[in-house]
Amino acid sequence: MNDLHLAPETLDRRALLRALRALKKGDFTMRLPLDLTGIDGQIAEVFNDIVEMNESIASELARVCKTVGKEGQIN
């Protein structure tokens, strides 16, 4: 897991952009620090939630594809 931040109370916009680009490429290891406060903390929390949701969806999609490819049906 990669934590990206400048200072505990400030979200580094460059780090956020790197994390967003990684997520776009399917890298679900990037996380923003949860020790941020205020709006920066809320952004970090929501970003991390979105990463976890996308990772879960990708995992389920891979499972379904494997099942359909093997059995020819979705269960």
C-alpha positions as CSV (number, residue, x, y, z in Angstrom):
1,M,0.0,0.0,0.0
2,N,1.4,3.4,-0.9
3,D,0.5,6.5,1.2
4,L,1.0,9.8,-0.5
5,H,1.0,13.1,1.3
6,L,3.0,16.2,1.9
7,A,2.1,17.0,5.5
8,P,-0.4,15.5,7.9
9,E,-2.9,18.3,7.5
10,T,-2.5,19.1,3.8
11,L,-3.3,16.9,0.7
12,D,-0.5,17.1,-1.9
13,R,-2.3,17.7,-5.2
14,R,0.6,16.1,-7.1
15,A,0.3,13.0,-5.0
16,L,-3.5,13.0,-5.6
17,L,-2.9,13.2,-9.3
18,R,-0.4,10.3,-9.2
19,A,-2.9,8.3,-7.2
20,L,-5.7,9.1,-9.6
21,R,-3.5,8.1,-12.6
22,A,-2.6,4.8,-10.9
23,L,-6.3,4.1,-10.2
24,K,-7.1,4.8,-13.9
25,K,-4.5,2.2,-14.9
26,G,-6.0,-0.4,-12.5
27,D,-3.5,0.0,-9.7
28,F,-5.5,-0.5,-6.5
29,T,-2.5,-0.3,-4.2
30,M,-2.5,3.5,-4.0
31,R,-4.1,5.1,-0.9
32,L,-4.2,8.6,0.4
33,P,-3.4,9.2,4.1
34,L,-6.3,9.2,6.6
35,D,-4.5,11.5,9.0
36,L,-5.6,14.6,7.0
37,T,-8.2,17.0,8.4
38,G,-11.0,19.0,7.0
39,I,-11.9,18.8,3.3
40,D,-8.5,17.2,2.5
41,G,-9.3,14.4,5.0
42,Q,-12.8,13.9,3.4
43,I,-11.2,13.8,-0.1
44,A,-8.7,11.2,1.1
45,E,-11.4,9.0,2.7
46,V,-13.7,9.1,-0.3
47,F,-10.7,8.4,-2.7
48,N,-9.7,5.4,-0.6
49,D,-13.3,4.1,-0.5
50,I,-13.6,4.4,-4.3
51,V,-10.3,2.5,-4.7
52,E,-11.6,-0.3,-2.5
53,M,-14.9,-0.4,-4.4
54,N,-13.2,-0.6,-7.7
55,E,-10.9,-3.3,-6.5
56,S,-13.9,-5.3,-5.3
57,I,-15.7,-4.8,-8.6
58,A,-12.7,-5.8,-10.7
59,S,-12.2,-9.0,-8.6
60,E,-15.9,-9.9,-9.0
61,L,-15.7,-9.3,-12.7
62,A,-12.6,-11.5,-13.0
63,R,-14.5,-14.2,-11.1
64,V,-17.5,-14.0,-13.3
65,C,-15.4,-14.1,-16.5
66,K,-13.6,-17.1,-15.2
67,T,-16.9,-18.9,-14.4
68,V,-18.5,-18.0,-17.7
69,G,-15.4,-19.1,-19.6
70,K,-15.2,-22.4,-17.7
71,E,-18.9,-23.3,-17.3
72,G,-20.6,-21.1,-19.9
73,Q,-23.1,-19.7,-17.4
74,I,-23.3,-17.1,-14.7
75,N,-24.3,-18.3,-11.2
